[in-house]
């Protein structure tokens, strides 16, 4: 999901978080996937045979009418690399259900 930014049409970080949680509640998240918030960062960890982590950062727009989300870092275990596209597709689906729109960064 590199070079993509997600835009939530909400006025606070908490509203964006709530939208994601609501979307996740209606998604089949595997037991080996853990989501954790650290300040304004969302950490997605996959623990299955090895550990992979993707971190997304969230930022409120200067006009306080949108929340921007973009990938901050990613550490994919060798045994998980064949499933990277599948994980990205799942994450994109959750974000779309949460009301976020994807924008390609230049």
KAURLIN-V482622 format. One record per pair of residues at least 4 apart in sequence whose ideal C-beta (glycine too) atoms are under 8 Angstrom apart, sorted by the first residue. I is the first residue (numbers start at 1). J is the second residue. Records with the same first field share a line. If there is no record, write none. Layout:
I = J + J
This chain:
1 = 71 + 88 + 91 + 92
2 = 71
3 = 104 + 105
4 = 70 + 71 + 102 + 103 + 104 + 105
5 = 68 + 69 + 70 + 102 + 103 + 104 + 105
6 = 68 + 69 + 70 + 95 + 100 + 101 + 102 + 103
7 = 66 + 67 + 68 + 69 + 100 + 101 + 102 + 103
8 = 15 + 16 + 19 + 66 + 67 + 68 + 69 + 98 + 99 + 100
9 = 65 + 66 + 99 + 101
10 = 15 + 16 + 19 + 66 + 67 + 99
11 = 15 + 64 + 65
12 = 16 + 60 + 64 + 67
13 = 17 + 40 + 58 + 60 + 67
14 = 18
15 = 19 + 67
16 = 20 + 58 + 67 + 69 + 98 + 100
17 = 21 + 37 + 58
18 = 22
19 = 23 + 98 + 99 + 100
20 = 24 + 42 + 94 + 95 + 98
21 = 25
22 = 26 + 98
23 = 27 + 94 + 95 + 97 + 98
24 = 29 + 35 + 94
26 = 97
27 = 90 + 93 + 94 + 97
29 = 33 + 35
30 = 48
32 = 46 + 47 + 48
33 = 44 + 45 + 46
34 = 43 + 44 + 45 + 46 + 47
35 = 42 + 43 + 44 + 45
36 = 42 + 43 + 45
37 = 41 + 42 + 43
38 = 43
40 = 57 + 58 + 59
41 = 55 + 56 + 57 + 58 + 72
42 = 55 + 56 + 58 + 69
43 = 53 + 54 + 55
44 = 53 + 54 + 55 + 56 + 91
45 = 51 + 52 + 53
46 = 51 + 52 + 53 + 77 + 80 + 87
47 = 51
48 = 80
49 = 77 + 79
50 = 77 + 78 + 79 + 80
51 = 77
52 = 74 + 75 + 76 + 77 + 80
53 = 73 + 74 + 75
54 = 71 + 73 + 74 + 75 + 76 + 87 + 91
55 = 71 + 72 + 73 + 74
56 = 69 + 70 + 71 + 72
57 = 69 + 70 + 71 + 72
58 = 67 + 68 + 69
59 = 67 + 68 + 69
60 = 64 + 66 + 67 + 68
61 = 65 + 66 + 67 + 68
69 = 95 + 100
70 = 105
76 = 80 + 81 + 84
77 = 81
80 = 84 + 87
83 = 87
84 = 88
85 = 89
86 = 90
87 = 91
88 = 92
89 = 93
90 = 94
91 = 95
92 = 96 + 102
93 = 97
94 = 98
95 = 100 + 102
96 = 100 + 102
